[in-house]
Amino acid sequence: MTTQQYKQASEHFLAQARRELADGDLPQASQKGWGATVQILKAVAEQRGWEHSRHRHHLVTVSRLRSETGDGDIRRLFGVASNLHENFYENTMQAFEVAEGLDDVDALLGKLLPLLDQT
C-alpha cells in the first residue's frame, strides 16, 4: 500500500469504529480504533522508509516519532490504542471507555497526519 492508502484506511477505520460504538459493538469498535492507529503509523513509516510490517515496528515508529517531535503524548495515545486492541479480545471496557479511547485515537491521528505533510 502507499502512504496515501494507509492514511485513507486509518480515517476509514476510525469512522467505522464510531459506527460500531454507536451500534454497541464494543469489541469491534475497539479493534477498528486499533486499526486506525496502526494504519496511520504505517503511513508515516512508509513515507520515511521505515519498516512497518510487524507489531514491534509500530513500537519503534512510536519511539522514533516521540524523539523526532518531542511530543510524549504520541506514546501515551499509542498506549490507549493498545488497550483498545486488548479489549477486542477481552471485552472488559465499558462504552464510555471505548468512546474516550476512540477520542484519543482521533487525537493521535491529529498529531500524526501533519507529519505526513512535512517530508
C-alpha distance (Angstrom), angle and dihedral (degrees) to the residues before:
residue distance angle dihedral
M1 . . .
T2 3.78 . .
T3 3.78 127.5 .
Q4 3.80 89.0 -104.1
Q5 3.80 92.2 50.7
Y6 3.81 91.6 51.0
K7 3.81 89.6 49.0
Q8 3.80 91.9 50.4
A9 3.80 91.3 46.5
S10 3.80 89.8 52.2
E11 3.78 92.6 52.7
H12 3.81 90.8 44.8
F13 3.81 92.7 51.4
L14 3.80 92.6 50.0
A15 3.80 91.5 51.0
Q16 3.81 89.6 47.3
A17 3.81 89.8 49.4
R18 3.80 90.1 56.2
R19 3.81 90.2 51.0
E20 3.81 91.9 48.7
L21 3.81 89.5 49.6
A22 3.81 91.3 50.7
D23 3.81 88.3 50.8
G24 3.80 90.5 51.8
D25 3.80 95.8 -114.4
L26 3.79 97.4 135.6
P27 3.82 98.0 172.6
Q28 3.81 92.1 52.6
A29 3.80 92.3 43.3
S30 3.79 88.2 51.8
Q31 3.78 94.1 48.7
K32 3.79 92.7 48.0
G33 3.81 88.8 51.5
W34 3.79 88.6 53.8
G35 3.79 89.6 47.0
A36 3.80 91.2 53.1
T37 3.79 89.2 52.7
V38 3.79 95.2 48.7
Q39 3.79 93.0 47.2
I40 3.80 94.3 52.7
L41 3.81 89.9 47.5
K42 3.79 88.8 51.0
A43 3.81 90.0 50.3
V44 3.79 92.4 53.8
A45 3.80 93.0 42.2
E46 3.80 92.4 47.7
Q47 3.79 91.9 51.4
R48 3.80 91.0 50.7
G49 3.80 94.9 44.4
W50 3.81 93.0 -113.8
E51 3.79 122.8 145.6
H52 3.79 114.4 -102.9
S53 3.79 108.7 163.5
R54 3.82 97.9 105.6
H55 3.79 136.1 51.0
R56 3.80 89.8 -113.8
H57 3.80 89.1 59.0
H58 3.81 89.7 59.4
L59 3.80 89.7 56.2
V60 3.80 90.5 49.5
T61 3.81 91.1 47.8
V62 3.81 91.1 51.5
S63 3.79 91.0 49.1
R64 3.80 92.5 48.5
L65 3.80 92.3 47.8
R66 3.78 91.5 48.5
S67 3.82 89.1 52.8
E68 3.80 92.8 43.8
T69 3.80 95.5 49.9
G70 3.80 102.4 27.3
D71 3.81 86.8 -132.8
G72 3.80 110.5 136.9
D73 3.79 90.6 -174.7
I74 3.80 88.7 76.1
R75 3.81 90.4 68.0
R76 3.81 93.1 41.7
L77 3.80 93.5 49.8
F78 3.80 90.5 47.0
G79 3.81 87.3 54.5
V80 3.79 89.9 55.3
A81 3.80 89.7 51.3
S82 3.81 89.2 51.0
N83 3.80 88.4 54.5
L84 3.80 88.6 53.8
H85 3.80 89.2 52.1
E86 3.81 89.7 52.8
N87 3.80 90.2 48.8
F88 3.80 89.6 60.2
Y89 3.80 87.3 66.6
E90 3.82 100.8 32.7
N91 3.83 103.2 32.1
T92 3.80 92.7 -154.3
M93 3.81 100.4 130.9
Q94 3.77 123.1 97.4
A95 3.79 121.8 -128.2
F96 3.80 93.9 -101.8
E97 3.81 90.1 52.6
V98 3.79 92.0 51.5
A99 3.82 89.6 46.7
E100 3.80 91.3 51.6
G101 3.79 89.5 46.1
L102 3.79 90.8 53.6
D103 3.80 89.3 49.6
D104 3.80 87.6 54.6
V105 3.80 91.0 49.3
D106 3.80 87.6 52.0
A107 3.82 88.8 51.1
L108 3.81 90.1 50.7
L109 3.79 90.7 51.6
G110 3.79 87.6 50.1
K111 3.79 89.2 57.0
L112 3.80 96.9 43.4
L113 3.80 102.7 40.3
P114 3.83 93.0 68.3
L115 3.81 89.0 53.5
L116 3.79 88.3 64.5
D117 3.79 89.1 63.1
Q118 3.81 94.7 50.6
T119 3.79 99.9 70.0
